[in-house]
């Protein structure tokens, strides 16, 4: 799933905020979060993004 993302890709947050630009560093931790590979105490510091890109062509 990590390969689906690239630098500067726009994704959508769970609260409906669209067009957020994320760095690969942020996406890396989000993928770890979704895969439950990050320590539990660290989860509260991560932004709650959905793991899919917005289709910018629409």
PDB file of N, CA, C and O in Angstrom:
ATOM      1  N   UNK A   1       0.827  -1.201   0.000  1.00  0.00           N
ATOM      2  CA  UNK A   1       0.000   0.000   0.000  1.00  0.00           C
ATOM      3  C   UNK A   1       0.866   1.259   0.000  1.00  0.00           C
ATOM      4  O   UNK A   1       0.478   2.273  -0.579  1.00  0.00           O
ATOM      5  N   UNK A   2       2.024   1.205   0.636  1.00  0.00           N
ATOM      6  CA  UNK A   2       2.901   2.369   0.730  1.00  0.00           C
ATOM      7  C   UNK A   2       3.321   2.868  -0.646  1.00  0.00           C
ATOM      8  O   UNK A   2       3.538   4.064  -0.839  1.00  0.00           O
ATOM      9  N   UNK A   3       3.434   1.950  -1.603  1.00  0.00           N
ATOM     10  CA  UNK A   3       3.867   2.322  -2.940  1.00  0.00           C
ATOM     11  C   UNK A   3       2.824   3.154  -3.676  1.00  0.00           C
ATOM     12  O   UNK A   3       3.137   3.778  -4.689  1.00  0.00           O
ATOM     13  N   UNK A   4       1.589   3.172  -3.182  1.00  0.00           N
ATOM     14  CA  UNK A   4       0.532   3.935  -3.837  1.00  0.00           C
ATOM     15  C   UNK A   4       0.703   5.437  -3.634  1.00  0.00           C
ATOM     16  O   UNK A   4       0.088   6.233  -4.345  1.00  0.00           O
ATOM     17  N   UNK A   5       1.533   5.829  -2.670  1.00  0.00           N
ATOM     18  CA  UNK A   5       1.680   7.233  -2.321  1.00  0.00           C
ATOM     19  C   UNK A   5       2.997   7.779  -2.839  1.00  0.00           C
ATOM     20  O   UNK A   5       3.985   7.056  -2.964  1.00  0.00           O
ATOM     21  N   UNK A   6       2.991   9.056  -3.135  1.00  0.00           N
ATOM     22  CA  UNK A   6       4.215   9.719  -3.566  1.00  0.00           C
ATOM     23  C   UNK A   6       4.270  11.095  -2.904  1.00  0.00           C
ATOM     24  O   UNK A   6       3.279  11.573  -2.354  1.00  0.00           O
ATOM     25  N   UNK A   7       5.419  11.707  -2.966  1.00  0.00           N
ATOM     26  CA  UNK A   7       5.626  13.005  -2.328  1.00  0.00           C
ATOM     27  C   UNK A   7       4.615  14.031  -2.838  1.00  0.00           C
ATOM     28  O   UNK A   7       4.433  14.180  -4.046  1.00  0.00           O
ATOM     29  N   UNK A   8       3.963  14.732  -1.920  1.00  0.00           N
ATOM     30  CA  UNK A   8       3.036  15.788  -2.293  1.00  0.00           C
ATOM     31  C   UNK A   8       1.656  15.313  -2.693  1.00  0.00           C
ATOM     32  O   UNK A   8       0.838  16.116  -3.141  1.00  0.00           O
ATOM     33  N   UNK A   9       1.375  14.028  -2.542  1.00  0.00           N
ATOM     34  CA  UNK A   9       0.053  13.529  -2.915  1.00  0.00           C
ATOM     35  C   UNK A   9      -1.009  14.065  -1.958  1.00  0.00           C
ATOM     36  O   UNK A   9      -0.767  14.212  -0.760  1.00  0.00           O
ATOM     37  N   UNK A  10      -2.169  14.350  -2.498  1.00  0.00           N
ATOM     38  CA  UNK A  10      -3.272  14.847  -1.683  1.00  0.00           C
ATOM     39  C   UNK A  10      -4.075  13.666  -1.151  1.00  0.00           C
ATOM     40  O   UNK A  10      -4.421  12.748  -1.896  1.00  0.00           O
ATOM     41  N   UNK A  11      -4.365  13.701   0.137  1.00  0.00           N
ATOM     42  CA  UNK A  11      -5.173  12.650   0.743  1.00  0.00           C
ATOM     43  C   UNK A  11      -6.312  13.292   1.520  1.00  0.00           C
ATOM     44  O   UNK A  11      -6.337  14.510   1.697  1.00  0.00           O
ATOM     45  N   UNK A  12      -7.243  12.488   1.978  1.00  0.00           N
ATOM     46  CA  UNK A  12      -8.400  12.993   2.694  1.00  0.00           C
ATOM     47  C   UNK A  12      -8.382  12.510   4.132  1.00  0.00           C
ATOM     48  O   UNK A  12      -8.120  11.337   4.400  1.00  0.00           O
ATOM     49  N   UNK A  13      -8.661  13.414   5.049  1.00  0.00           N
ATOM     50  CA  UNK A  13      -8.702  13.051   6.456  1.00  0.00           C
ATOM     51  C   UNK A  13     -10.082  12.553   6.831  1.00  0.00           C
ATOM     52  O   UNK A  13     -11.057  12.785   6.116  1.00  0.00           O
ATOM     53  N   UNK A  14     -10.154  11.864   7.964  1.00  0.00           N
ATOM     54  CA  UNK A  14     -11.425  11.296   8.409  1.00  0.00           C
ATOM     55  C   UNK A  14     -12.452  12.375   8.697  1.00  0.00           C
ATOM     56  O   UNK A  14     -13.654  12.114   8.631  1.00  0.00           O
ATOM     57  N   UNK A  15     -12.003  13.586   9.017  1.00  0.00           N
ATOM     58  CA  UNK A  15     -12.945  14.650   9.345  1.00  0.00           C
ATOM     59  C   UNK A  15     -13.380  15.430   8.112  1.00  0.00           C
ATOM     60  O   UNK A  15     -14.061  16.449   8.227  1.00  0.00           O
ATOM     61  N   UNK A  16     -12.992  14.957   6.944  1.00  0.00           N
ATOM     62  CA  UNK A  16     -13.470  15.547   5.706  1.00  0.00           C
ATOM     63  C   UNK A  16     -12.618  16.664   5.148  1.00  0.00           C
ATOM     64  O   UNK A  16     -12.964  17.242   4.118  1.00  0.00           O
ATOM     65  N   UNK A  17     -11.505  16.988   5.804  1.00  0.00           N
ATOM     66  CA  UNK A  17     -10.625  18.027   5.270  1.00  0.00           C
ATOM     67  C   UNK A  17      -9.877  17.465   4.071  1.00  0.00           C
ATOM     68  O   UNK A  17      -9.131  16.493   4.195  1.00  0.00           O
ATOM     69  N   UNK A  18     -10.079  18.080   2.904  1.00  0.00           N
ATOM     70  CA  UNK A  18      -9.483  17.556   1.685  1.00  0.00           C
ATOM     71  C   UNK A  18      -8.306  18.411   1.236  1.00  0.00           C
ATOM     72  O   UNK A  18      -8.174  19.571   1.626  1.00  0.00           O
ATOM     73  N   UNK A  19      -7.461  17.819   0.415  1.00  0.00           N
ATOM     74  CA  UNK A  19      -6.362  18.547  -0.178  1.00  0.00           C
ATOM     75  C   UNK A  19      -5.155  18.736   0.713  1.00  0.00           C
ATOM     76  O   UNK A  19      -4.295  19.566   0.419  1.00  0.00           O
ATOM     77  N   UNK A  20      -5.074  17.985   1.793  1.00  0.00           N
ATOM     78  CA  UNK A  20      -3.914  18.092   2.680  1.00  0.00           C
ATOM     79  C   UNK A  20      -2.684  17.511   1.981  1.00  0.00           C
ATOM     80  O   UNK A  20      -2.722  16.391   1.472  1.00  0.00           O
ATOM     81  N   UNK A  21      -1.595  18.282   1.962  1.00  0.00           N
ATOM     82  CA  UNK A  21      -0.358  17.795   1.347  1.00  0.00           C
ATOM     83  C   UNK A  21       0.492  17.127   2.419  1.00  0.00           C
ATOM     84  O   UNK A  21       0.861  17.752   3.413  1.00  0.00           O
ATOM     85  N   UNK A  22       0.797  15.859   2.210  1.00  0.00           N
ATOM     86  CA  UNK A  22       1.596  15.113   3.177  1.00  0.00           C
ATOM     87  C   UNK A  22       2.965  14.797   2.595  1.00  0.00           C
ATOM     88  O   UNK A  22       3.109  14.573   1.393  1.00  0.00           O
ATOM     89  N   UNK A  23       3.954  14.784   3.455  1.00  0.00           N
ATOM     90  CA  UNK A  23       5.285  14.371   3.031  1.00  0.00           C
ATOM     91  C   UNK A  23       5.391  12.851   3.112  1.00  0.00           C
ATOM     92  O   UNK A  23       4.569  12.200   3.756  1.00  0.00           O
ATOM     93  N   UNK A  24       6.399  12.294   2.461  1.00  0.00           N
ATOM     94  CA  UNK A  24       6.591  10.849   2.526  1.00  0.00           C
ATOM     95  C   UNK A  24       6.871  10.416   3.955  1.00  0.00           C
ATOM     96  O   UNK A  24       6.527   9.299   4.339  1.00  0.00           O
ATOM     97  N   UNK A  25       7.491  11.288   4.751  1.00  0.00           N
ATOM     98  CA  UNK A  25       7.765  10.968   6.155  1.00  0.00           C
ATOM     99  C   UNK A  25       6.457  10.732   6.898  1.00  0.00           C
ATOM    100  O   UNK A  25       6.333   9.766   7.651  1.00  0.00           O
ATOM    101  N   UNK A  26       5.476  11.616   6.688  1.00  0.00           N
ATOM    102  CA  UNK A  26       4.187  11.466   7.351  1.00  0.00           C
ATOM    103  C   UNK A  26       3.461  10.222   6.853  1.00  0.00           C
ATOM    104  O   UNK A  26       2.886   9.477   7.647  1.00  0.00           O
ATOM    105  N   UNK A  27       3.486   9.996   5.548  1.00  0.00           N
ATOM    106  CA  UNK A  27       2.802   8.832   4.987  1.00  0.00           C
ATOM    107  C   UNK A  27       3.405   7.540   5.510  1.00  0.00           C
ATOM    108  O   UNK A  27       2.685   6.568   5.740  1.00  0.00           O
ATOM    109  N   UNK A  28       4.724   7.519   5.701  1.00  0.00           N
ATOM    110  CA  UNK A  28       5.392   6.331   6.217  1.00  0.00           C
ATOM    111  C   UNK A  28       4.835   5.952   7.580  1.00  0.00           C
ATOM    112  O   UNK A  28       4.527   4.785   7.822  1.00  0.00           O
ATOM    113  N   UNK A  29       4.702   6.938   8.480  1.00  0.00           N
ATOM    114  CA  UNK A  29       4.179   6.651   9.807  1.00  0.00           C
ATOM    115  C   UNK A  29       2.699   6.306   9.772  1.00  0.00           C
ATOM    116  O   UNK A  29       2.230   5.503  10.579  1.00  0.00           O
ATOM    117  N   UNK A  30       1.958   6.907   8.842  1.00  0.00           N
ATOM    118  CA  UNK A  30       0.539   6.575   8.717  1.00  0.00           C
ATOM    119  C   UNK A  30       0.377   5.114   8.305  1.00  0.00           C
ATOM    120  O   UNK A  30      -0.479   4.407   8.837  1.00  0.00           O
ATOM    121  N   UNK A  31       1.199   4.663   7.358  1.00  0.00           N
ATOM    122  CA  UNK A  31       1.136   3.264   6.936  1.00  0.00           C
ATOM    123  C   UNK A  31       1.487   2.339   8.093  1.00  0.00           C
ATOM    124  O   UNK A  31       0.839   1.311   8.286  1.00  0.00           O
ATOM    125  N   UNK A  32       2.512   2.699   8.865  1.00  0.00           N
ATOM    126  CA  UNK A  32       2.856   1.895  10.036  1.00  0.00           C
ATOM    127  C   UNK A  32       1.701   1.862  11.026  1.00  0.00           C
ATOM    128  O   UNK A  32       1.418   0.824  11.625  1.00  0.00           O
ATOM    129  N   UNK A  33       1.037   2.998  11.195  1.00  0.00           N
ATOM    130  CA  UNK A  33      -0.099   3.094  12.108  1.00  0.00           C
ATOM    131  C   UNK A  33      -1.210   2.152  11.662  1.00  0.00           C
ATOM    132  O   UNK A  33      -1.760   1.403  12.469  1.00  0.00           O
ATOM    133  N   UNK A  34      -1.534   2.194  10.377  1.00  0.00           N
ATOM    134  CA  UNK A  34      -2.611   1.360   9.855  1.00  0.00           C
ATOM    135  C   UNK A  34      -2.265  -0.123   9.953  1.00  0.00           C
ATOM    136  O   UNK A  34      -3.151  -0.965  10.095  1.00  0.00           O
ATOM    137  N   UNK A  35      -0.985  -0.434   9.878  1.00  0.00           N
ATOM    138  CA  UNK A  35      -0.553  -1.827   9.970  1.00  0.00           C
ATOM    139  C   UNK A  35      -0.308  -2.260  11.408  1.00  0.00           C
ATOM    140  O   UNK A  35       0.135  -3.381  11.656  1.00  0.00           O
ATOM    141  N   UNK A  36      -0.596  -1.367  12.361  1.00  0.00           N
ATOM    142  CA  UNK A  36      -0.453  -1.661  13.787  1.00  0.00           C
ATOM    143  C   UNK A  36       0.966  -2.088  14.142  1.00  0.00           C
ATOM    144  O   UNK A  36       1.169  -2.984  14.962  1.00  0.00           O
ATOM    145  N   UNK A  37       1.952  -1.433  13.511  1.00  0.00           N
ATOM    146  CA  UNK A  37       3.347  -1.751  13.785  1.00  0.00           C
ATOM    147  C   UNK A  37       4.021  -0.680  14.637  1.00  0.00           C
ATOM    148  O   UNK A  37       5.214  -0.769  14.927  1.00  0.00           O
ATOM    149  N   UNK A  38       3.253   0.330  15.035  1.00  0.00           N
ATOM    150  CA  UNK A  38       3.801   1.411  15.845  1.00  0.00           C
ATOM    151  C   UNK A  38       3.370   1.186  17.286  1.00  0.00           C
ATOM    152  O   UNK A  38       2.271   0.694  17.544  1.00  0.00           O
ATOM    153  N   UNK A  39       4.238   1.546  18.222  1.00  0.00           N
ATOM    154  CA  UNK A  39       3.903   1.389  19.638  1.00  0.00           C
ATOM    155  C   UNK A  39       2.616   2.135  19.974  1.00  0.00           C
ATOM    156  O   UNK A  39       2.363   3.215  19.440  1.00  0.00           O
ATOM    157  N   UNK A  40       1.813   1.565  20.852  1.00  0.00           N
ATOM    158  CA  UNK A  40       0.486   2.105  21.136  1.00  0.00           C
ATOM    159  C   UNK A  40       0.540   3.536  21.669  1.00  0.00           C
ATOM    160  O   UNK A  40      -0.320   4.352  21.335  1.00  0.00           O
ATOM    161  N   UNK A  41       1.541   3.849  22.495  1.00  0.00           N
ATOM    162  CA  UNK A  41       1.618   5.188  23.071  1.00  0.00           C
ATOM    163  C   UNK A  41       1.917   6.249  22.025  1.00  0.00           C
ATOM    164  O   UNK A  41       1.740   7.440  22.283  1.00  0.00           O
ATOM    165  N   UNK A  42       2.368   5.831  20.850  1.00  0.00           N
ATOM    166  CA  UNK A  42       2.711   6.763  19.783  1.00  0.00           C
ATOM    167  C   UNK A  42       1.504   7.104  18.914  1.00  0.00           C
ATOM    168  O   UNK A  42       1.526   8.091  18.179  1.00  0.00           O
ATOM    169  N   UNK A  43       0.458   6.294  18.998  1.00  0.00           N
ATOM    170  CA  UNK A  43      -0.683   6.461  18.103  1.00  0.00           C
ATOM    171  C   UNK A  43      -1.380   7.797  18.281  1.00  0.00           C
ATOM    172  O   UNK A  43      -1.884   8.362  17.310  1.00  0.00           O
ATOM    173  N   UNK A  44      -1.422   8.316  19.504  1.00  0.00           N
ATOM    174  CA  UNK A  44      -2.127   9.565  19.759  1.00  0.00           C
ATOM    175  C   UNK A  44      -1.473  10.758  19.081  1.00  0.00           C
ATOM    176  O   UNK A  44      -2.107  11.799  18.914  1.00  0.00           O
ATOM    177  N   UNK A  45      -0.220  10.620  18.691  1.00  0.00           N
ATOM    178  CA  UNK A  45       0.497  11.725  18.059  1.00  0.00           C
ATOM    179  C   UNK A  45       0.367  11.717  16.541  1.00  0.00           C
ATOM    180  O   UNK A  45       0.865  12.622  15.871  1.00  0.00           O
ATOM    181  N   UNK A  46      -0.291  10.715  15.998  1.00  0.00           N
ATOM    182  CA  UNK A  46      -0.381  10.598  14.548  1.00  0.00           C
ATOM    183  C   UNK A  46      -1.670  11.217  14.021  1.00  0.00           C
ATOM    184  O   UNK A  46      -2.718  11.089  14.653  1.00  0.00           O
ATOM    185  N   UNK A  47      -1.605  11.880  12.883  1.00  0.00           N
ATOM    186  CA  UNK A  47      -2.822  12.450  12.301  1.00  0.00           C
ATOM    187  C   UNK A  47      -3.716  11.350  11.738  1.00  0.00           C
ATOM    188  O   UNK A  47      -3.216  10.428  11.093  1.00  0.00           O
ATOM    189  N   UNK A  48      -5.011  11.423  11.964  1.00  0.00           N
ATOM    190  CA  UNK A  48      -5.933  10.361  11.525  1.00  0.00           C
ATOM    191  C   UNK A  48      -6.319  10.505  10.059  1.00  0.00           C
ATOM    192  O   UNK A  48      -7.426  10.942   9.746  1.00  0.00           O
ATOM    193  N   UNK A  49      -5.419  10.142   9.172  1.00  0.00           N
ATOM    194  CA  UNK A  49      -5.712  10.225   7.754  1.00  0.00           C
ATOM    195  C   UNK A  49      -6.212   8.882   7.231  1.00  0.00           C
ATOM    196  O   UNK A  49      -5.786   7.821   7.688  1.00  0.00           O
ATOM    197  N   UNK A  50      -7.122   8.952   6.267  1.00  0.00           N
ATOM    198  CA  UNK A  50      -7.446   7.749   5.508  1.00  0.00           C
ATOM    199  C   UNK A  50      -6.301   7.461   4.547  1.00  0.00           C
ATOM    200  O   UNK A  50      -5.619   8.373   4.081  1.00  0.00           O
ATOM    201  N   UNK A  51      -6.102   6.183   4.260  1.00  0.00           N
ATOM    202  CA  UNK A  51      -4.996   5.799   3.383  1.00  0.00           C
ATOM    203  C   UNK A  51      -5.464   5.634   1.938  1.00  0.00           C
ATOM    204  O   UNK A  51      -5.394   4.543   1.373  1.00  0.00           O
ATOM    205  N   UNK A  52      -5.940   6.729   1.350  1.00  0.00           N
ATOM    206  CA  UNK A  52      -6.202   6.683  -0.081  1.00  0.00           C
ATOM    207  C   UNK A  52      -6.030   8.082  -0.642  1.00  0.00           C
ATOM    208  O   UNK A  52      -6.329   9.066   0.035  1.00  0.00           O
ATOM    209  N   UNK A  53      -5.548   8.177  -1.880  1.00  0.00           N
ATOM    210  CA  UNK A  53      -5.356   9.494  -2.485  1.00  0.00           C
ATOM    211  C   UNK A  53      -6.664  10.028  -3.052  1.00  0.00           C
ATOM    212  O   UNK A  53      -7.546   9.261  -3.438  1.00  0.00           O
ATOM    213  N   UNK A  54      -6.778  11.348  -3.097  1.00  0.00           N
ATOM    214  CA  UNK A  54      -7.913  11.978  -3.761  1.00  0.00           C
ATOM    215  C   UNK A  54      -7.611  12.048  -5.251  1.00  0.00           C
ATOM    216  O   UNK A  54      -6.500  12.397  -5.649  1.00  0.00           O
ATOM    217  N   UNK A  55      -8.598  11.716  -6.068  1.00  0.00           N
ATOM    218  CA  UNK A  55      -8.443  11.844  -7.510  1.00  0.00           C
ATOM    219  C   UNK A  55      -8.543  13.324  -7.870  1.00  0.00           C
ATOM    220  O   UNK A  55      -9.633  13.896  -7.870  1.00  0.00           O
ATOM    221  N   UNK A  56      -7.419  13.929  -8.171  1.00  0.00           N
ATOM    222  CA  UNK A  56      -7.388  15.371  -8.418  1.00  0.00           C
ATOM    223  C   UNK A  56      -7.957  15.741  -9.788  1.00  0.00           C
ATOM    224  O   UNK A  56      -8.115  16.926 -10.083  1.00  0.00           O
ATOM    225  N   UNK A  57      -8.266  14.763 -10.621  1.00  0.00           N
ATOM    226  CA  UNK A  57      -8.774  15.051 -11.964  1.00  0.00           C
ATOM    227  C   UNK A  57     -10.249  15.428 -11.939  1.00  0.00           C
ATOM    228  O   UNK A  57     -10.752  16.045 -12.878  1.00  0.00           O
ATOM    229  N   UNK A  58     -10.940  15.059 -10.871  1.00  0.00           N
ATOM    230  CA  UNK A  58     -12.374  15.364 -10.794  1.00  0.00           C
ATOM    231  C   UNK A  58     -12.600  16.785 -10.311  1.00  0.00           C
ATOM    232  O   UNK A  58     -13.745  17.219 -10.184  1.00  0.00           O
TER     233      UNK A  58
END
